[in-house]
Amino acid sequence: MHDTLDLSTEELQEIVDEEIIQAEEATHVVTGIWWGTRTAITSIASPVCSIPDAKAKEAQLDSQERVVEYLGQLLTGKVTTAYTAFKEISKSLTFRVNADIDPNKQSARISDFDGVCDFIGEIPGTLKRTRAESGIRIMYDLVPIKDFAQIMNLELEREVQIVQPTDHEYQNRALCLFDKLYAARANLNSYLQALSQHELSVPKQHIETANTNSLRLNDLEDKLKSELCQDLSRARDPSFKGRLKLNSPEWEADIQKFESLTLQYAAKMTFESEITALGIKYMHPNNTETAYSEHESDIYTLYYSDAAMVAPSWKEHYTKFMELACAKNTEQLVYVVDCDFEAGQELRVPRIELRENGEIVAKDFVAEQKNFAGKCFVHPATLADMEKLPDKLLDSIRRSVKIRCPCAAATTGDCFCRVCKRAIFYLKDDDYIYCNCGRYRPANAAFKCLDPAHGVSYLKYEDSEMLLEAYDYQEFEQHNILILGETGVGKSTFINGFMNYMLFETLDKALETPDLHWAIPSSFKYTEMNNKKLDTFTVTVGEETKAQRYSLDGESATRSCVIYVLHMNGLTLRLIDTPGIGDTRGLQQDKKNVKGILQTLKSVEKISTVLFLIKPNLSRLGQVFNFCMTELLSHLHKETNQNIVFGFTNSRSTNYSLGDTGIPLQKLLTDKKTDITIGYDNTFFFDSEGFRYLAAYKTINKEMKERTNFETSFRNSAEEARRLVNKTIRMVAHEVRKTLSLSDTRLYIEGLKTPMILINKIADEDQEEIEKHKSHITEFGMSNSALEDKLKMTIRKPVKKMLPSPRTVCTDNECRTVNRDAAGKEHVVYRQICHDHCYIKTTNELIGAPEISTCEAFDYSSKPCRECGHEWDKHQHISYNLTVEEVKVDDPNILKIYNSNKSKLEKAEEAIKSLSRKKELLGERKEFINHSLASFGAYLSSTAMVKYNDATITYLDYLIDNAKKEGSVDSQRQLEEQRRIYKEQYDEITKGNPKLDLPPKVPSYAEIMDIIVQLDEIEVNGSRIKDLVEEKMNNPPPYCNSVTLSLETASKEIDSFAWIEQPHPRSSCAHSSTREKKQRKKARSLSQTPRTEMTKVESMPKDENLLS
């Protein structure tokens, strides 16, 4: 409607207020007013249903344009098209209405096509209900004051200044500001309208803030108009050189604040509209439990927040959720939980939670789908089928399980428990499926693969034969890591950190778990400066055990070997923790520790990795370190040089790189001829600080300062630990029996050399005695009187006589006596017993054996003997004496000849032949014994990691030297001959015989074992060699403490061990030529009722803990 003033009417002149006309401020007269209303309608294409291709998108856009055109015609009253046709094509659209006349705020509730049409239809009635019955003023007609005065025949008393137009720049500035302000008003009104429709996704406080800002925008408009009035006269004055108020840059900032407000919850409101349009329940956190309790169906819940919608993972979660929401599945429910409201936890990233039967089975469904792609979830068909885990479970061989899912997709994948997310497995010879939750019979298992064709239900094989055909199970890869090192290097702390590095990549992820993961009790102190005062804190992890103690200065915290077992999705990893070498309790304790290590190795068949832990910043390797490395290397088979790696602890001090230790360590390895070269592939760098931070945080709730350093320590150590595991998987495992054969052979030689020297001596004397008999028979014939004299033969029998207690004796000439018996034989008598009841541990009963220096007689520290004053290396530790007993016995061969009816000549010839054969046998026995000793020495020299010092040569040299000092020419000659023969045989074995063109032939392990068996059966005049050897071979493995470490994480929706490289391909356990028979047998066992006791499993180290 347009109201105008008729300037030609005479009545107008009578009502003109001349005083106002004459006012200097007057410039124009209003001569017309336009009445009406302004309404803006916005259509929004809904993205609920995905658009398949470009043509479909173009068609939707065309439909949207046609709807807008129709509404425009409806506003102008020019509708020519049927209403119902546009209602149909507008179903995928939502609408927003902004109107300057809306007394009932009706526009705020309009979102669909019908609502828009109804609002437009009510506009005429709304205009009539206004005060002017025509709407509101929307535009004015103006006439300049001078022109108006002329029309009214009025004389202006002032000179009317010509109104100078403002420059275009200012005009554009003013128009731009008002355009921005009115656009902000329109957006704010639309936003307020939207807020009223989305109270579920917008907090009440924000709605109140938005309404307050609407009033503040009115104030800003009034201020803009006021300052425009003040600016106009100045803007039209060419002489004004000041700054106009509308040119201030603050106007844009003030208007932008209102624009920004309208964006804050726009995305959330759009998302709420999408969700509600699909009929999905939109909830606040305090309503979730009620909603969950009402249903037992599978429930997918999207937890989101305003912050989560801008997270990088939002698009991925949104897409997956919309797939679930649009899926036509009556067996599942879909909810949305807005965490911005009361009772909601702060949520920075979105997640989709899955509940089955009211229980949470996936806290992050999207992450689970990625981590378990291609795998199959398994759980018992009913809760009654699940049995508790046994209180004690032996560390038997485990078998991972693959299954062909019974669904239409028939996907074959590794099997994981739906609840604990651990790989399910069999135990060898046991008819149960195991996981962290418990165990159940395979016949009671239900399966669900992640293929979309599977659906939401778990499926079960009803037929046992079909179930067995679907199974494909493989034994867990078995890998053992032997951990060695000097006392105090941090082996135990390394293991504590190691199990955390297996689970968590970063310190932050480790801190998310409520409990501290640890294997070995430990205690440490750290100091912080607070308010110029040093505060000391003590952190204690676990309690001491018999095998593990808190470390004391210089003492090994690990008192005995312990095997820590980790099961990680098809991989069994055993960490063999050993006592440190270089213990302050002395060489005796070190020897004991090494013996314990070797005994523990008898519990395993193979070693994949030998890990030497070393400090990285030793510029010089001390005497203790050199001893430790040499001692440990000397007990390893040379093949282990391919399995030896070096782990450097406390590596933060060297920036996680090889520090000063590198050069001297390589020199030591080169000097020992180990063929080991230090490089990237066999060096790993760890630091315990990350675990120390974790322990302090979890045990005493203390956050150490400078957390960034601890985070770096944990991250780098986790990377290195995982690199070590994957390196271990790739290496060819070393057969432990080869290393053990070194130790056993060395022990056998130590125990054999003394009896063998004595046996050779006895053999020589027996041969002399036989020669005397032969001469006598030749001289006197075989008369009865002569034979009667020789029926009784003197034999010499070696006898091992144990002393009442082990003792340390002095072998110096001043402290011993050499006595001769009636036959002129020499016997050494050790008069000076320096320490009776001496129980040092040594198998080397030689003069000057290193272990002797730890005897009490030398104050445990290699001092001169406090009893005799001689040096410790003049002493010998003895626990028995080997003596020779002479016994008169009937010679059975001569007795047989004596009783025969043959002639004297025949009897004499046969007696000589019998004695010659006996002498020949003694010679063969001597030859075999000497050859055996040479074979042992050659075997050790060729197989040991470091060069073996031949104990037999050393001992023979010692005896020869003693014979020289005692003036025993015969003994010296015999010993020197024995040494010559031994050396020739040793050289022939190790170097071959160039004259005969014979190559070297070092005996194998099997040949060494065969030699030992033969030696054990040899008798010397009734005494068997094995009874004379102090150390026994093939001792049964001792009790070995084994602990299975439980590996639990806070996030059960992910596979914690996805970083492990795929093991080498192996053949399935169930596939063989007799497969059908095995299947039938197994099928019967699958349907058996549970037994009260588990089937006997393979003997392995005893496990004190429950299943991991």
Secondary structure, 3 states (H helix, E strand, C coil): CEEECCCCCHHHHHHCCHHHHHCCCCCEEEEEEEEECCEEEEEEECCCCCCCCHHHHHHHHHHHHHHHHHHHHHHHCCCCCCHHHHHHHCCCEEEEEEECCCCCCHHHHCCCHHHHHHHHHCHHHHHHCCCCCCCEEEEEEEEEHHHHHHHCCCCCCCCCCCCCCCCHHHHHHHHHHHHHHHHHHHHHHHHHHHHHHCCCCCCHHHHHHHHHHHHHHHHHHHHHHHHHHHHHHHHCCCCCCCCCHHHCCHHHHHHHHHHHHCCCCHHHHHHHHHHHHCCCEEECHHHHHHHHHCCCCEEEEEEECCCHHHCCCHHHHHHHHHHHHHCCCCCEEEEEEECCCCCCCCCCCCEEEEEECCEEEECCHHHHHHHCCCCEEEEECCHHHCECCCCCCCCCCEEEEEEECCCCCCCEEEEEECCCCCECEEECCCCCEECCCCEECHHHEEEEECCCCCCCCCEECCCHHHHHHHEEEEECEEEEEEEEEECCCCHHHHHHHHHHHHHCCCHHHHHCCCCCCCCCCEEEEEEEEECCEEEEEEEEECCCCCCECCCCCCCCCECCCEEEEEECCCEEEEEEECCCECCCCCHHHHHHHHHHHHHHHCCCCEECEEEEEECCCCCCCCHHHHHHHHHHHHCCEHHHHHCEEEEECCHHHHCCCCCCCHHHHHHHHHHCCCCCCCCHHHEEECCCHHHHHHHHHHHCCCCCCCHHHHHHHHHHHHHHHHHHHHHHHHCCCEEHHHHHHHHHHHHHHHHHHHHHHHHHHHHHHHHHHHHHHHHHHHHHCCCHHHHHHHHEEEEEEEEEEEEEEEEEEECCHHHEEEEECCCCCEEEEECCEEEECCCCCCCCCCCCCHHHHHCHHHCCCCCCCCCCCCCHHHEEEEEEEEEEEEEEEECHHHHHHHHCCCCHHHHHHHHHHHHHHHHHHHHHHHHHHHHHHHHHHHHHHHHECCCCCCHHHHHHHHHHHHHHHHCCHHHHHHHHHHHHHHHHHHHHHHHCECCCCECCCCCCHHHHHHHHHHHHHCEECCEEHHHHCCCCCCCCCCCCEEEECCCCCCCCCCCCCCCCCCCCCCCCCCCCCCHHHHHHHHHHHHCCCCCCCCCCCCCCCEECCCCC
